[in-house]
Amino acid sequence: MGDPLLDRWGLARALFGEHVPGNHPSRHKALDQAVSWTASGTRTAVGGGPSTRAKRCHTPRLAWSQPTPTPRLSPTGNHTMTTPKLIAPTNDLLFKKTLASEDHKTILQGFVHDFFGLQVALEDLVIQNPYSIQAFDRLNPDHPDAQPGSELRQTLYDVAATCPAGDVLTELQIRHETNYTLRAVYYAFTDYTAHYNLPHATSPYGRPDRYSSLIPVHTMNIIGFNLFDGPHPLTRLRLLDPDNGRRLTPDPLTIGFFELRKPVPENDFNLKCWRHYWRTGRALKDAPAYIHEAAGIIGLVNLTEQERAMITAQERQRDKLDGML
């Protein structure tokens, strides 16, 4: 199977030719039809030749404008159901909704276990920036109160949570960004130092101690580009003495990267399931229940009208950025 990280405009050009004008109505028609063909699994260009993989943008997207779903029989056979339409789980809104919703905290619990090896009870996992459509609404370029460029603003972290093992932070970055490793290090240290000298910081003797409020920070950057050499998709960096392997206990900082473009070894099934979900919007048959739960959330039938409008606005803005690259 081909790589699903496809750009809608690149696919449209492969299907309909290289000379569709960028501002011509046929461009939009080509995009919509290309998306529909992608959603239905078609991978051939006009004339029967193979489609061309997009080279400019590696954003993994499923269709946000798809054909009418095919009806299928319900398990009871009494009525028909429709297969839910899908949106790429790497859409900003959906990424946050799946990992930062209070109603679906088991997804974040599974994520924390699979990527950091931390066993955390649900009641001990506190989401610092819970998902809310209202928080995204003001980023909508069509919002009456939106400021110029407001649709491009990002929070420092897409998902931020706290547990007994420390802070757990997750950032999604699909497009390649220069000096991204420096950004990731900066974000991690910024959160670590934010706990310095908090009001409740005291020493074991009850005296004020500005350092005692510092806690470990675990970050994971989900990225849609290759960052490190080698085949392994998951990298977790800690402070370490390279001569004798000595490290601090507990580790004050863990800075992680998960490269979606690299395959996961067969012996790490849960990470393989996460990668498959983020790249296709679907859960593998034997995937953990929380990944099946995440895959169910992103169906259009499970989104509110406001969420669908926000996602459409985000995709339009993304298309504009693609045109500027």
NUMIPA-391721 format. One record per residue (C-alpha): residue number from 1; residue in three letters; z, x, y. Coordinates in nm, 3 decimals, always signed. Layout:
<atoms>
+-----+--------+---------+---------+---------+
| num | residu |       w |       u |       v |
+-----+--------+---------+---------+---------+
| NUM |    ALA |       Z |       X |       Y |
...
+-----+--------+---------+---------+---------+
</atoms>
This chain:
<atoms>
+-----+--------+---------+---------+---------+
| num | residu |       w |       u |       v |
+-----+--------+---------+---------+---------+
|   1 |    MET |  +0.000 |  +0.000 |  +0.000 |
|   2 |    GLY |  -0.075 |  +0.124 |  +0.351 |
|   3 |    ASP |  +0.187 |  +0.220 |  +0.604 |
|   4 |    PRO |  +0.313 |  -0.103 |  +0.771 |
|   5 |    LEU |  +0.390 |  +0.074 |  +1.099 |
|   6 |    LEU |  +0.086 |  -0.069 |  +1.270 |
|   7 |    ASP |  +0.005 |  -0.129 |  +1.635 |
|   8 |    ARG |  -0.148 |  -0.472 |  +1.704 |
|   9 |    TRP |  -0.414 |  -0.340 |  +1.943 |
|  10 |    GLY |  -0.509 |  -0.057 |  +1.710 |
|  11 |    LEU |  -0.554 |  -0.309 |  +1.430 |
|  12 |    ALA |  -0.757 |  -0.539 |  +1.654 |
|  13 |    ARG |  -0.993 |  -0.253 |  +1.736 |
|  14 |    ALA |  -1.027 |  -0.172 |  +1.369 |
|  15 |    LEU |  -1.111 |  -0.534 |  +1.292 |
|  16 |    PHE |  -1.331 |  -0.622 |  +1.588 |
|  17 |    GLY |  -1.472 |  -0.292 |  +1.715 |
|  18 |    GLU |  -1.380 |  -0.029 |  +1.970 |
|  19 |    HIS |  -1.535 |  -0.191 |  +2.276 |
|  20 |    VAL |  -1.330 |  -0.503 |  +2.339 |
|  21 |    PRO |  -1.247 |  -0.480 |  +2.715 |
|  22 |    GLY |  -0.876 |  -0.437 |  +2.785 |
|  23 |    ASN |  -0.863 |  -0.722 |  +3.037 |
|  24 |    HIS |  -1.113 |  -0.954 |  +2.867 |
|  25 |    PRO |  -0.999 |  -1.283 |  +2.708 |
|  26 |    SER |  -1.155 |  -1.172 |  +2.381 |
|  27 |    ARG |  -0.899 |  -0.892 |  +2.368 |
|  28 |    HIS |  -0.615 |  -1.140 |  +2.338 |
|  29 |    LYS |  -0.809 |  -1.342 |  +2.082 |
|  30 |    ALA |  -0.867 |  -1.024 |  +1.884 |
|  31 |    LEU |  -0.500 |  -0.936 |  +1.900 |
|  32 |    ASP |  -0.387 |  -1.277 |  +1.782 |
|  33 |    GLN |  -0.639 |  -1.281 |  +1.497 |
|  34 |    ALA |  -0.546 |  -0.925 |  +1.397 |
|  35 |    VAL |  -0.180 |  -1.023 |  +1.385 |
|  36 |    SER |  -0.264 |  -1.327 |  +1.175 |
|  37 |    TRP |  -0.465 |  -1.115 |  +0.932 |
|  38 |    THR |  -0.179 |  -0.864 |  +0.912 |
|  39 |    ALA |  +0.072 |  -1.141 |  +0.840 |
|  40 |    SER |  -0.142 |  -1.277 |  +0.559 |
|  41 |    GLY |  -0.170 |  -0.937 |  +0.394 |
|  42 |    THR |  -0.539 |  -0.873 |  +0.482 |
|  43 |    ARG |  -0.609 |  -0.504 |  +0.525 |
|  44 |    THR |  -0.991 |  -0.492 |  +0.555 |
|  45 |    ALA |  -1.204 |  -0.466 |  +0.865 |
|  46 |    VAL |  -1.508 |  -0.676 |  +0.947 |
|  47 |    GLY |  -1.784 |  -0.580 |  +0.707 |
|  48 |    GLY |  -1.546 |  -0.506 |  +0.422 |
|  49 |    GLY |  -1.448 |  -0.153 |  +0.523 |
|  50 |    PRO |  -1.089 |  -0.033 |  +0.530 |
|  51 |    SER |  -0.885 |  -0.092 |  +0.841 |
|  52 |    THR |  -0.788 |  +0.194 |  +1.069 |
|  53 |    ARG |  -0.425 |  +0.288 |  +1.111 |
|  54 |    ALA |  -0.307 |  +0.290 |  +1.471 |
|  55 |    LYS |  -0.239 |  +0.638 |  +1.604 |
|  56 |    ARG |  -0.091 |  +0.567 |  +1.942 |
|  57 |    CYS |  +0.211 |  +0.348 |  +1.874 |
|  58 |    HIS |  +0.421 |  +0.350 |  +1.559 |
|  59 |    THR |  +0.629 |  +0.043 |  +1.636 |
|  60 |    PRO |  +0.677 |  -0.153 |  +1.313 |
|  61 |    ARG |  +0.587 |  -0.510 |  +1.397 |
|  62 |    LEU |  +0.527 |  -0.819 |  +1.199 |
|  63 |    ALA |  +0.352 |  -1.108 |  +1.366 |
|  64 |    TRP |  +0.520 |  -1.288 |  +1.652 |
|  65 |    SER |  +0.218 |  -1.520 |  +1.660 |
|  66 |    GLN |  +0.124 |  -1.618 |  +1.309 |
|  67 |    PRO |  -0.082 |  -1.884 |  +1.134 |
|  68 |    THR |  +0.074 |  -2.199 |  +0.999 |
|  69 |    PRO |  +0.287 |  -2.106 |  +0.696 |
|  70 |    THR |  +0.172 |  -2.218 |  +0.353 |
|  71 |    PRO |  +0.374 |  -2.511 |  +0.210 |
|  72 |    ARG |  +0.537 |  -2.452 |  -0.128 |
|  73 |    LEU |  +0.731 |  -2.670 |  -0.368 |
|  74 |    SER |  +1.107 |  -2.679 |  -0.337 |
|  75 |    PRO |  +1.316 |  -2.578 |  -0.643 |
|  76 |    THR |  +1.370 |  -2.948 |  -0.717 |
|  77 |    GLY |  +1.000 |  -3.035 |  -0.685 |
|  78 |    ASN |  +1.082 |  -3.339 |  -0.470 |
|  79 |    HIS |  +0.943 |  -3.211 |  -0.144 |
|  80 |    THR |  +0.767 |  -2.913 |  +0.005 |
|  81 |    MET |  +0.915 |  -2.628 |  +0.202 |
|  82 |    THR |  +0.746 |  -2.376 |  +0.429 |
|  83 |    THR |  +0.780 |  -2.000 |  +0.404 |
|  84 |    PRO |  +0.969 |  -1.883 |  +0.716 |
|  85 |    LYS |  +0.766 |  -1.688 |  +0.969 |
|  86 |    LEU |  +0.886 |  -1.333 |  +1.027 |
|  87 |    ILE |  +0.935 |  -1.110 |  +1.328 |
|  88 |    ALA |  +0.987 |  -0.735 |  +1.298 |
|  89 |    PRO |  +1.360 |  -0.665 |  +1.251 |
|  90 |    THR |  +1.313 |  -0.367 |  +1.483 |
|  91 |    ASN |  +1.262 |  -0.607 |  +1.771 |
|  92 |    ASP |  +1.544 |  -0.528 |  +2.017 |
|  93 |    LEU |  +1.690 |  -0.876 |  +2.013 |
|  94 |    LEU |  +1.678 |  -0.917 |  +1.636 |
|  95 |    PHE |  +1.817 |  -0.571 |  +1.568 |
|  96 |    LYS |  +2.122 |  -0.655 |  +1.773 |
|  97 |    LYS |  +2.148 |  -1.008 |  +1.636 |
|  98 |    THR |  +2.159 |  -0.890 |  +1.276 |
|  99 |    LEU |  +2.408 |  -0.606 |  +1.329 |
| 100 |    ALA |  +2.625 |  -0.737 |  +1.613 |
| 101 |    SER |  +2.675 |  -1.108 |  +1.539 |
| 102 |    GLU |  +3.029 |  -1.226 |  +1.478 |
| 103 |    ASP |  +2.892 |  -1.490 |  +1.240 |
| 104 |    HIS |  +2.718 |  -1.226 |  +1.028 |
| 105 |    LYS |  +2.966 |  -0.939 |  +1.036 |
| 106 |    THR |  +2.917 |  -0.871 |  +0.665 |
| 107 |    ILE |  +2.578 |  -0.717 |  +0.755 |
| 108 |    LEU |  +2.746 |  -0.463 |  +0.983 |
| 109 |    GLN |  +3.014 |  -0.403 |  +0.719 |
| 110 |    GLY |  +2.744 |  -0.317 |  +0.466 |
| 111 |    PHE |  +2.562 |  -0.098 |  +0.718 |
| 112 |    VAL |  +2.881 |  +0.100 |  +0.795 |
| 113 |    HIS |  +2.940 |  +0.157 |  +0.424 |
| 114 |    ASP |  +2.582 |  +0.256 |  +0.338 |
| 115 |    PHE |  +2.524 |  +0.495 |  +0.630 |
| 116 |    PHE |  +2.871 |  +0.640 |  +0.689 |
| 117 |    GLY |  +3.043 |  +0.593 |  +0.354 |
| 118 |    LEU |  +3.326 |  +0.400 |  +0.522 |
| 119 |    GLN |  +3.503 |  +0.115 |  +0.344 |
| 120 |    VAL |  +3.613 |  -0.122 |  +0.620 |
| 121 |    ALA |  +3.767 |  -0.468 |  +0.579 |
| 122 |    LEU |  +3.602 |  -0.741 |  +0.786 |
| 123 |    GLU |  +3.921 |  -0.809 |  +0.980 |
| 124 |    ASP |  +3.940 |  -0.439 |  +1.076 |
| 125 |    LEU |  +3.581 |  -0.426 |  +1.206 |
| 126 |    VAL |  +3.572 |  -0.517 |  +1.576 |
| 127 |    ILE |  +3.234 |  -0.553 |  +1.749 |
| 128 |    GLN |  +3.264 |  -0.420 |  +2.105 |
| 129 |    ASN |  +2.937 |  -0.567 |  +2.234 |
| 130 |    PRO |  +2.876 |  -0.887 |  +2.031 |
| 131 |    TYR |  +2.530 |  -1.037 |  +2.028 |
| 132 |    SER |  +2.465 |  -1.303 |  +2.291 |
| 133 |    ILE |  +2.131 |  -1.446 |  +2.395 |
| 134 |    GLN |  +2.267 |  -1.478 |  +2.749 |
| 135 |    ALA |  +2.300 |  -1.099 |  +2.766 |
| 136 |    PHE |  +1.929 |  -1.067 |  +2.687 |
| 137 |    ASP |  +1.815 |  -1.351 |  +2.908 |
| 138 |    ARG |  +1.842 |  -1.155 |  +3.231 |
| 139 |    LEU |  +1.620 |  -0.885 |  +3.076 |
| 140 |    ASN |  +1.344 |  -1.145 |  +3.042 |
| 141 |    PRO |  +1.074 |  -1.060 |  +3.301 |
| 142 |    ASP |  +1.011 |  -1.436 |  +3.337 |
| 143 |    HIS |  +1.374 |  -1.505 |  +3.428 |
| 144 |    PRO |  +1.403 |  -1.629 |  +3.791 |
| 145 |    ASP |  +1.683 |  -1.380 |  +3.865 |
| 146 |    ALA |  +1.518 |  -1.084 |  +3.694 |
| 147 |    GLN |  +1.496 |  -0.771 |  +3.908 |
| 148 |    PRO |  +1.194 |  -0.537 |  +3.902 |
| 149 |    GLY |  +1.219 |  -0.325 |  +3.590 |
| 150 |    SER |  +1.519 |  -0.518 |  +3.460 |
| 151 |    GLU |  +1.334 |  -0.597 |  +3.139 |
| 152 |    LEU |  +1.337 |  -0.225 |  +3.058 |
| 153 |    ARG |  +1.710 |  -0.170 |  +3.097 |
| 154 |    GLN |  +1.901 |  -0.086 |  +2.784 |
| 155 |    THR |  +2.269 |  -0.082 |  +2.707 |
| 156 |    LEU |  +2.409 |  +0.257 |  +2.616 |
| 157 |    TYR |  +2.432 |  +0.150 |  +2.253 |
| 158 |    ASP |  +2.253 |  -0.132 |  +2.074 |
| 159 |    VAL |  +2.554 |  -0.190 |  +1.850 |
| 160 |    ALA |  +2.909 |  -0.069 |  +1.917 |
| 161 |    ALA |  +3.205 |  -0.140 |  +1.692 |
| 162 |    THR |  +3.552 |  -0.004 |  +1.624 |
| 163 |    CYS |  +3.735 |  +0.031 |  +1.294 |
| 164 |    PRO |  +4.036 |  +0.231 |  +1.169 |
| 165 |    ALA |  +3.806 |  +0.530 |  +1.109 |
| 166 |    GLY |  +3.695 |  +0.536 |  +1.474 |
| 167 |    ASP |  +3.403 |  +0.408 |  +1.679 |
| 168 |    VAL |  +3.077 |  +0.321 |  +1.501 |
| 169 |    LEU |  +2.770 |  +0.325 |  +1.725 |
| 170 |    THR |  +2.410 |  +0.242 |  +1.640 |
| 171 |    GLU |  +2.099 |  +0.298 |  +1.848 |
| 172 |    LEU |  +1.741 |  +0.191 |  +1.771 |
| 173 |    GLN |  +1.453 |  +0.402 |  +1.904 |
| 174 |    ILE |  +1.107 |  +0.333 |  +1.763 |
| 175 |    ARG |  +0.885 |  +0.521 |  +2.007 |
| 176 |    HIS |  +0.905 |  +0.897 |  +2.018 |
| 177 |    GLU |  +1.107 |  +1.025 |  +2.311 |
| 178 |    THR |  +1.117 |  +1.382 |  +2.438 |
| 179 |    ASN |  +1.456 |  +1.547 |  +2.393 |
| 180 |    TYR |  +1.585 |  +1.254 |  +2.190 |
| 181 |    THR |  +1.835 |  +1.476 |  +2.007 |
| 182 |    LEU |  +1.990 |  +1.571 |  +2.341 |
| 183 |    ARG |  +2.017 |  +1.203 |  +2.431 |
| 184 |    ALA |  +2.187 |  +1.128 |  +2.099 |
| 185 |    VAL |  +2.438 |  +1.411 |  +2.149 |
| 186 |    TYR |  +2.507 |  +1.298 |  +2.505 |
| 187 |    TYR |  +2.571 |  +0.939 |  +2.396 |
| 188 |    ALA |  +2.810 |  +1.050 |  +2.122 |
| 189 |    PHE |  +3.012 |  +1.280 |  +2.347 |
| 190 |    THR |  +3.017 |  +1.019 |  +2.624 |
| 191 |    ASP |  +3.184 |  +0.772 |  +2.391 |
| 192 |    TYR |  +3.422 |  +1.035 |  +2.257 |
| 193 |    THR |  +3.544 |  +1.139 |  +2.602 |
| 194 |    ALA |  +3.571 |  +0.775 |  +2.714 |
| 195 |    HIS |  +3.891 |  +0.750 |  +2.507 |
| 196 |    TYR |  +4.053 |  +1.040 |  +2.692 |
| 197 |    ASN |  +4.383 |  +0.973 |  +2.866 |
| 198 |    LEU |  +4.398 |  +0.602 |  +2.797 |
| 199 |    PRO |  +4.717 |  +0.426 |  +2.912 |
| 200 |    HIS |  +4.866 |  +0.402 |  +2.562 |
| 201 |    ALA |  +4.823 |  +0.775 |  +2.491 |
| 202 |    THR |  +5.161 |  +0.924 |  +2.396 |
| 203 |    SER |  +5.280 |  +1.217 |  +2.191 |
| 204 |    PRO |  +5.493 |  +1.180 |  +1.875 |
| 205 |    TYR |  +5.794 |  +1.231 |  +2.103 |
| 206 |    GLY |  +5.701 |  +0.934 |  +2.322 |
| 207 |    ARG |  +5.582 |  +1.143 |  +2.614 |
| 208 |    PRO |  +5.239 |  +1.087 |  +2.774 |
| 209 |    ASP |  +4.966 |  +1.282 |  +2.594 |
| 210 |    ARG |  +4.618 |  +1.244 |  +2.739 |
| 211 |    TYR |  +4.448 |  +1.372 |  +2.422 |
| 212 |    SER |  +4.620 |  +1.151 |  +2.166 |
| 213 |    SER |  +4.399 |  +0.853 |  +2.252 |
| 214 |    LEU |  +4.082 |  +1.035 |  +2.137 |
| 215 |    ILE |  +3.935 |  +0.889 |  +1.816 |
| 216 |    PRO |  +3.646 |  +0.993 |  +1.589 |
| 217 |    VAL |  +3.298 |  +0.873 |  +1.678 |
| 218 |    HIS |  +3.028 |  +0.797 |  +1.420 |
| 219 |    THR |  +2.675 |  +0.739 |  +1.551 |
| 220 |    MET |  +2.355 |  +0.645 |  +1.371 |
| 221 |    ASN |  +2.014 |  +0.656 |  +1.537 |
| 222 |    ILE |  +1.747 |  +0.448 |  +1.363 |
| 223 |    ILE |  +1.420 |  +0.610 |  +1.470 |
| 224 |    GLY |  +1.055 |  +0.529 |  +1.406 |
| 225 |    PHE |  +0.927 |  +0.887 |  +1.427 |
| 226 |    ASN |  +0.980 |  +1.218 |  +1.248 |
| 227 |    LEU |  +1.247 |  +1.431 |  +1.412 |
| 228 |    PHE |  +1.349 |  +1.694 |  +1.154 |
| 229 |    ASP |  +1.157 |  +1.908 |  +0.908 |
| 230 |    GLY |  +1.189 |  +1.823 |  +0.543 |
| 231 |    PRO |  +1.154 |  +1.504 |  +0.339 |
| 232 |    HIS |  +1.504 |  +1.362 |  +0.370 |
| 233 |    PRO |  +1.523 |  +1.056 |  +0.599 |
| 234 |    LEU |  +1.900 |  +1.059 |  +0.658 |
| 235 |    THR |  +2.067 |  +1.338 |  +0.855 |
| 236 |    ARG |  +2.436 |  +1.343 |  +0.948 |
| 237 |    LEU |  +2.553 |  +1.627 |  +1.172 |
| 238 |    ARG |  +2.917 |  +1.735 |  +1.212 |
| 239 |    LEU |  +3.105 |  +2.025 |  +1.367 |
| 240 |    LEU |  +3.103 |  +2.301 |  +1.107 |
| 241 |    ASP |  +3.169 |  +2.674 |  +1.078 |
| 242 |    PRO |  +2.841 |  +2.809 |  +0.936 |
| 243 |    ASP |  +3.011 |  +3.116 |  +0.786 |
| 244 |    ASN |  +3.280 |  +2.957 |  +0.573 |
| 245 |    GLY |  +3.199 |  +2.584 |  +0.582 |
| 246 |    ARG |  +3.528 |  +2.504 |  +0.753 |
| 247 |    ARG |  +3.536 |  +2.182 |  +0.954 |
| 248 |    LEU |  +3.784 |  +1.975 |  +1.150 |
| 249 |    THR |  +3.977 |  +1.699 |  +0.976 |
| 250 |    PRO |  +3.912 |  +1.427 |  +1.054 |
| 251 |    ASP |  +3.564 |  +1.497 |  +1.188 |
| 252 |    PRO |  +3.576 |  +1.413 |  +1.558 |
| 253 |    LEU |  +3.199 |  +1.353 |  +1.575 |
| 254 |    THR |  +2.930 |  +1.246 |  +1.330 |
| 255 |    ILE |  +2.581 |  +1.219 |  +1.479 |
| 256 |    GLY |  +2.334 |  +1.061 |  +1.239 |
| 257 |    PHE |  +1.960 |  +0.998 |  +1.231 |
| 258 |    PHE |  +1.763 |  +0.776 |  +0.993 |
| 259 |    GLU |  +1.388 |  +0.842 |  +1.008 |
| 260 |    LEU |  +1.202 |  +0.527 |  +0.906 |
| 261 |    ARG |  +0.875 |  +0.709 |  +0.840 |
| 262 |    LYS |  +1.022 |  +0.914 |  +0.554 |
| 263 |    PRO |  +1.070 |  +0.762 |  +0.207 |
| 264 |    VAL |  +1.418 |  +0.733 |  +0.060 |
| 265 |    PRO |  +1.495 |  +0.900 |  -0.275 |
| 266 |    GLU |  +1.511 |  +0.659 |  -0.569 |
| 267 |    ASN |  +1.876 |  +0.742 |  -0.636 |
| 268 |    ASP |  +1.986 |  +0.599 |  -0.300 |
| 269 |    PHE |  +1.899 |  +0.236 |  -0.357 |
| 270 |    ASN |  +2.089 |  +0.080 |  -0.066 |
| 271 |    LEU |  +1.923 |  +0.305 |  +0.192 |
| 272 |    LYS |  +1.591 |  +0.229 |  +0.028 |
| 273 |    CYS |  +1.666 |  -0.143 |  +0.080 |
| 274 |    TRP |  +1.749 |  -0.091 |  +0.447 |
| 275 |    ARG |  +1.429 |  +0.104 |  +0.505 |
| 276 |    HIS |  +1.220 |  -0.161 |  +0.329 |
| 277 |    TYR |  +1.385 |  -0.435 |  +0.536 |
| 278 |    TRP |  +1.329 |  -0.261 |  +0.869 |
| 279 |    ARG |  +0.967 |  -0.179 |  +0.787 |
| 280 |    THR |  +0.862 |  -0.513 |  +0.635 |
| 281 |    GLY |  +1.115 |  -0.774 |  +0.744 |
| 282 |    ARG |  +1.187 |  -0.859 |  +0.381 |
| 283 |    ALA |  +1.463 |  -0.776 |  +0.136 |
| 284 |    LEU |  +1.392 |  -0.619 |  -0.200 |
| 285 |    LYS |  +1.471 |  -0.850 |  -0.490 |
| 286 |    ASP |  +1.784 |  -0.659 |  -0.600 |
| 287 |    ALA |  +1.897 |  -0.564 |  -0.248 |
| 288 |    PRO |  +2.262 |  -0.623 |  -0.154 |
| 289 |    ALA |  +2.347 |  -0.974 |  -0.036 |
| 290 |    TYR |  +2.401 |  -0.860 |  +0.323 |
| 291 |    ILE |  +2.043 |  -0.731 |  +0.349 |
| 292 |    HIS |  +1.914 |  -1.063 |  +0.215 |
| 293 |    GLU |  +2.130 |  -1.227 |  +0.482 |
| 294 |    ALA |  +1.972 |  -1.008 |  +0.752 |
| 295 |    ALA |  +1.621 |  -1.091 |  +0.628 |
| 296 |    GLY |  +1.702 |  -1.462 |  +0.652 |
| 297 |    ILE |  +1.818 |  -1.434 |  +1.013 |
| 298 |    ILE |  +1.485 |  -1.307 |  +1.145 |
| 299 |    GLY |  +1.280 |  -1.606 |  +1.027 |
| 300 |    LEU |  +1.139 |  -1.799 |  +1.323 |
| 301 |    VAL |  +1.281 |  -2.120 |  +1.178 |
| 302 |    ASN |  +1.629 |  -1.970 |  +1.217 |
| 303 |    LEU |  +1.587 |  -1.874 |  +1.584 |
| 304 |    THR |  +1.660 |  -2.089 |  +1.885 |
| 305 |    GLU |  +1.389 |  -2.180 |  +2.133 |
| 306 |    GLN |  +1.546 |  -1.947 |  +2.387 |
| 307 |    GLU |  +1.544 |  -1.659 |  +2.139 |
| 308 |    ARG |  +1.181 |  -1.717 |  +2.053 |
| 309 |    ALA |  +1.089 |  -1.720 |  +2.423 |
| 310 |    MET |  +1.282 |  -1.399 |  +2.479 |
| 311 |    ILE |  +1.112 |  -1.227 |  +2.186 |
| 312 |    THR |  +0.769 |  -1.335 |  +2.313 |
| 313 |    ALA |  +0.850 |  -1.191 |  +2.657 |
| 314 |    GLN |  +0.966 |  -0.866 |  +2.499 |
| 315 |    GLU |  +0.646 |  -0.834 |  +2.297 |
| 316 |    ARG |  +0.433 |  -0.896 |  +2.606 |
| 317 |    GLN |  +0.621 |  -0.627 |  +2.793 |
| 318 |    ARG |  +0.579 |  -0.391 |  +2.498 |
| 319 |    ASP |  +0.206 |  -0.455 |  +2.501 |
| 320 |    LYS |  +0.198 |  -0.361 |  +2.871 |
| 321 |    LEU |  +0.379 |  -0.035 |  +2.794 |
| 322 |    ASP |  +0.137 |  +0.037 |  +2.510 |
| 323 |    GLY |  -0.151 |  -0.004 |  +2.754 |
| 324 |    MET |  +0.007 |  +0.250 |  +2.989 |
| 325 |    LEU |  +0.047 |  +0.516 |  +2.718 |
+-----+--------+---------+---------+---------+
</atoms>
